[in-house]
Amino acid sequence: SVLCSAILSSYLLGERLNLLGKLGCMLSLVGSTMMVIHAPEDEEVTTLDEVCSKLKEPGFLAYAVILLAICLLLIFYLAPRYGQKNILIYLTICSVIGAFSVSSVKGLGIAIKGFFAGWPVLQHPLTWILIITLVASITTQINYLNKSLDIFNTSLVFPIYYVVFTTIVITTSIILFKEWVTMTVVDIIGTVCGFLTIILGVFLLHAFKDMDISLGNLPQVLQSGQQAPITRDDKNILIEVDNSSTAPEDKPKVSIIYT
């Protein structure tokens, strides 16, 4: 999604993809490849009864209660007080709720497969619980993500949201499906390094997207950053005498030009 949105916005919306953005896309691709190579095998879960049994495990129930408590605290206490000033408040709400939406999508995917296979999934209460959870979580995510985009810079919102959201989703997958239990130390290190590489790529892609940097003007950009400040002659200096701290407000300001 990061690569597709960057490339398509460059071609369809006319947004400029500079050198750092292209480097960020490459790093994201490299990090994703590393994660795919070292990723654990998905635990075989094929029926809604198996999903239900995993959702009822004490570890996941405790984790879900903690996430829900954090979300309610953020929504009803911290968001009204600090949401307009702290970028992490709204994005943490979106990320925490995202753990429930991803789990619901996983279960609904199994339900859809069972539906086409002729299983009575519509009679299973878990199907409707997952649908309600998915609708509520996605609605909440969209609401607070839009609030965050209205207040803060987009180049800051998306990298932070991506990192926090992905971290919580990976943690949820570990606890719910136990996909990392059989991983070796090498695979764990490779997966973590791949994830950190993706974070770096996303940061480069969004944080510096407004800068005009390319291979053609890179020497000039580096040279301009190393130039010493220019000192002007006293004859060309415009001195503004501002006595606003001591003079009355209605007294005009005086500017003197030395020639």
N, C-alpha and C positions, 0 to 999 in steps of 0.2 A: 504493500500500500504506500509506503514512503517513496519508493522508486517510481511507481506508476503516477502518483500525484505530482511529483516533481517534474517528470518528463512530459506528462500530458499538459500540465499547466504552462510549460515552456512552449509547447507547440500550439496548443489550442487557445490559451488565454493571453499569450504574448508576454508572459513573465520571464525575465532574464535569469538564466541559470549560469552563474559565473564559475570561475575556476574552482573555488572552494566548494561550491555546490556540487560540481561534477566529482570532485574528490570525495565529498560526503557520500554520494551515490555509490561510488566504488567501494568505499569502506563498509557501507551497509550491505552491499552484495557479498563482500568477503566475510563479514561477520555472520551473515545468514548462512553461507556455505559451511563455515566452521560449526555453527550450531546444528545444521542438518547432519553433518558427518558424525558428530559426537552426541547427538540427541538420543535419549533412551527410546526403547520400543514401547509403543502404546500398549497398555494393559487391555486385554481382550474383554470388552464389555459389550454385550450384544442385545440384552433385553432390559426392559424397564425395571424388572424385579432386581436385577443386579445393580442398576443405578440407584434404586431405592435403598438397597442394603448398604451401599457405600455412603449415601447421604445420611443414614442413620448411625454411622460409626461415631463413637464418642469424640474422637479427635477432630473430625470435621464439624460436628455440632458445636464444640467449644470454639473452634475457629470462626464459624459463621456467626455465633453470638457475639464474639469480640468485634468482628467487622461491623455487624449491625449496630452495636453500641457506639463504636467510633463514628459511624455514619450519622446516627441520630445526634450525637454530641456536636458534630460539625455543622449539621443542618440547623438545629434549633438554638445553639448557643454561640458557636464561634463565627458562623457565617454572617449573622446580622451585625456582629460587632467588628469583625476584622476582615470580612470577605472583600470589602472595597479596597483594602490596603495590602493584604497579603495574597500573593498569587497562588500559594500552596493550598489555601482553604478550599476553593471551588474545585481545583484539580484533584485534590485528595478525595473529595466526595465522588467525583466521576470515576476515579480509579477504584475506590472501594466498592462502589456499586457495580463496576465492571466485573468484579469477581463473580457476582451472582449472575450477571448476564451471560458470561462465558460458560459457566456451569449449566445454565439453562439451555443454551444452544447445543451443548454436547448431548444433553439428555433428549432434547427435541430431535436432534439428528437421528438418534437411535429410534425414537418413536416414529419418525417419518419412514425409516426403513422397514419397521415392523408393520406400518400401515399398508405399504405397497406389497408386503409379503402376506397380507391377509390376517395379521394378528389383531385382536380386539383392543387396540391401544386407546381408542376413544373412550372405552369403558374404564380405563385405568385412571384413578384419581391423580396420579403423579403427572400425567400429561397436562391436565388443566392447571395444576399447581405451577408447572414449569412455564406454561404460556403466560399466566398472570405475572409470575416473577420476571419473565423476560420483558413484557410490556412495561411494567413499573420501573424496572431498572434502566431500560433504554430511554424512557421518557425523562427520568431523573438525570441521566447522563447528558442528554441533549440540552436540558434546561440549564444546568450549571456550567456546561462547556460554553454555551452561548453567552452566559453572564460573564465568564472569564474572558472571552474574546471581545466583549464590549468594553471591558475595562483595561485589559493589559495588551501588550504587544503580541501579535500573532507569532513572531519569531521566537518569543519566549514561551508562549503557551504550549505549542505543539511538542517541542523537545522535552519539556518537563512532564507533560501529560503522557507522552510515549514511555518515558523511563519509569514513572511511578506506576502507570497502568500495567505495563509488561511485568514489572517486578511482582506486583500483587497477583497477577494471573498465573505466573510461574509458581509462586508459593501455593496458590490454590490448587494447581494441578498436582504439586508434590503431595499435598495433604489428602486430596480427594482420591486421586487415581494411583498414587504411589508409583509414579513413573520413574523416579530416580533411585529407587531402592536398590536395584541391581546394577547401577552404574559403577564403573571403575574410577579410580582417582584421575586417570588421564582424561576420561570422558568428562568428568566434572570440571576439570581445569579448562579443557577445550571449550566446553559449553559456556562457562563464565567468561572466558576471554573473547569468545565470539559475541556474546551479549554486550560486553564493554566496547568492542569494536563497532557494533551497531550504534550504541549510544554516541560514540565519538562522531560517527558518520552523520547521524541525525543532527547533532549539534552544529557541525560544520555546514550542513545543508540549510539550516534555518537561521542560525545566529548571524551569518554574514551574507545573507542573500541580497541585501540592499547595496553591498559594496561592488564597485565596478572593477573587478579583478579578472584578467584573462592572461593567456600566455603572451599576447602581444604587448600589453602595457605593464607586465609584471616588473621588468627592470625599472621603469619609471616610478612605479608605486614604491618599490624598495628604496630607490634613490631619494624620492621625496620624503620618505620617512626618516632618512638619515641626515637631511640637510639641517644646518644650524639656523636658528632664527635670524632674520635680517634686521640689522640695526639701521635705523633711518637717521638722517641728519636732523639737527635741531630746527633747521629752517623749515622743514616740511612737517613738523609735528603740530597737530591740532590739540591744544590744551583746553579742556573744558573745566572751568572753575565752577564747582558745584558746592554752594554754601547752603544747601537745603536743610542741613541739620541745625544751622544757627540762624539763618535768615528766615523771614516770614514766608509763607507759602505763596503769597501773591507777588513776591519780588521776582523779576525775570532773571533767568540764568545768563551768565556772560561767557562767551567763547572768544578767545583771543588767538589770532593767527599771527605767528611770527614769520616775517618775510625778510 
